[in-house]
Amino acid sequence: MADDQSFDLAGCLDRVRQRDQIAARDLVEHLYPLVIRICRAHLPRRVAEEDLAQEVFLKMFTRLDQYKGAVPFTHWVSRIAVTTCIDQLRAQKRRPELRWADLSERESEVLDSVTASQDVAPDDAVAARELVHRLLGRLNPEDRMVIQMLDLEQKSVAEISALTGWNRTLVKVRAFRARRKLQRFYRELSERERT
């Protein structure tokens, strides 16, 4: 991959628009790290990350005539990638109820420790991460995306706004509501365990 400073993006885009296959390959190679990072960060199962990246590139090439240069090209591609991830999450339409019995033994121990206000052992970090991802999996795609970007990836509200196209107020409202849903899911799970 060529680094950002030596890669002639404008020239490459011109050649791609003229149906230059080598330029198209160079463009994909240049953008691949960005696209795959977004796919990995926002896809619930990483098994299909390559397929999702291919879908992003397909959308990019089919919509290339829509790119007018108002924003940097990488931001435009990032928005396509984020939107594609949201669409993929919506398509799954699975919201299985998370039950205590579905948790692994380590996840159950972590949840017990947290609910009993005990410290979680460092080696239980994997189980804790899995529990967080299970709880996140119950959120709708937009809520999951905003929590993941804001709290797990530490992106600013402005960065999320630029990536998603949502205004800042919407980002903040979605994050607030998503956090409340996560708290409710966690309480429900804890209450089921006690009964």
N, C-alpha and C positions, 0 to 999 in steps of 0.2 A: 504494500500500500504506500502510495506517495504521501508525504506529510502535507499538512494544510498549506504551508507556505510555498512549496514547490509544485503543488497541483494546480493546474490552470482550469478551474471549475467552469468559468465562462466559456472558454474555448472548447472544453469537453462537452458542455451542454449544446453548443452550436453544432458540433460534429454529431452528437446523438440525434439532434433534430433532423440531420441530413441522412439518418439511418446508418451511421457508421457503427458497426458491431463491436469493433475494438474499443471505441470510445465508450460505448454502453458498458462493456466489461470493465473498463477502467473506472467508470463512475460507480458501478456496483462495488468494486473492490475498495474504492475510496470511502464510500458511505457504509459499508458493511459493519465496521465496529460500532458505529452510532446506532444503526438499526437493530443489530443483534443485542446490544445492551438494553435498549428499550423493550424489546421482545422478552428478554430474560427477566427483566424487572417487573413486567406487568402480566405475564402469562401464568396462570395457576399451575399448569403442568409444563415443565420445560421440555418434555418429550417432543412437542411439535414446534419448537422454536425456529427451526430451519424452514419449516413449511410456512410459518407466520412471516418470517423475514422475506421469503419469496413472494408472498402475497403483498407485502409492503412495496417491494420493488416493482411488482406487476402494476400496482395502483399508481406508483410514481411514474412509470413509463407511459401508462395510458392517459394520465392526466397532465403530462408534461406541458401540453399546450395551454393549460390553465395557469401555469406559473408565470406571473407577471413581474417578478423581481421586487415587489413591495417589501418583502422580508427576506432575510438571507435564505439561500436555498436549503441549507441544513435545517433551519427552523421549519421550513415548509415540509421537508421530508419527515422531521420529527413529529409534526402534527399528524401526518398521514399514518405514521407508525403508532402513535398513541390511539388514534381513532380506530385503527385496525385492531389493536389489542382490546379496546372496549367492545367493539363489534364481536370479537371472538368470545369474550366473556359473556356477552348477552346471548350468543348462540348456544352456549352450553345449557342455559336455563335450568341448571340444577341447583337447587337450594336444599340439600338434604339436611335434615335436623341433626344437629350434633348431640350425641348422647354420651354419657359417661362411659358406657360400655364400648364405645367406638375408640376410645383413647387407648394408647399403649400404656403399659405399666409405668413407664417413666413419665409420660405425660400426666397420668393420674397422680403420681407422686408430686410432680411440680405443682399441679393445681391444688393439691392438698396443702403443700407448703405455702403457696401464695395465700390461700384462703385462711390458713392458720397464722398468717403473718410471720412465718419462719423464713430464714434466708434460703435461697435456692442455691444448691451446690453448683460450682462452675461446670461440672461434667453433665449437669442437667440442662445446660444451655440449648442443646439440640432439641430436647423434648419441649422446652419452653418455646423455641422458635416454631416448632411444628404446631403447637397449640395455638400460637398467634395466627399462623397461616390457616388453620382450620376455622378459627373465629372470623378471620378476614374473608374466608370463602363463603360465609353466609351473607355478606354484604352484596348489594347490587354492584354491577361493574363500575359505575361512576364513583360510588362511595369508596369502593375498594381502591380504585386508582388514586383518588385524592389522599386517602390515608397513607397509602404506600409511598406516594411521592413526598408528602409533607412530613410524615413522622418517621418513616423507615429510611427514605433516601435523603432526608433533610433539605429538600428543595424549598425555596422561598415561595410565597404566594404569587409573586410576580412571575417566577419561572413556570409555575404550574399554569398560570393564566396564559402565558405565551405558548406553552405546549398544547394546551387543550382548547384554547380559544374562548374559554369561559372568562367572564369578568372577575375581578378580585373578590367582590362581594359574594358572588356565587361560590367561589372556591372556599371562602371562609364558612359560609352557611353549610355547604356540603360536608366540610370537615367536622363542624360542630355536630351535625346530625348523625354522621357516621360514627363518631366517637360515642355518642349516646346509644346508638344501636349496639355497638360492641360491648358497652357496659351491660346492656340488657341481656345480650346473648350470654355473657359471662355469668351474670346472676342466675339466669335460667339453668345453665349448666351446673352451677354450684348447688342450686336448690334441688335439682334432679338427683344429684349425688347424695344429698342428705336424706332423701325419701326412700 
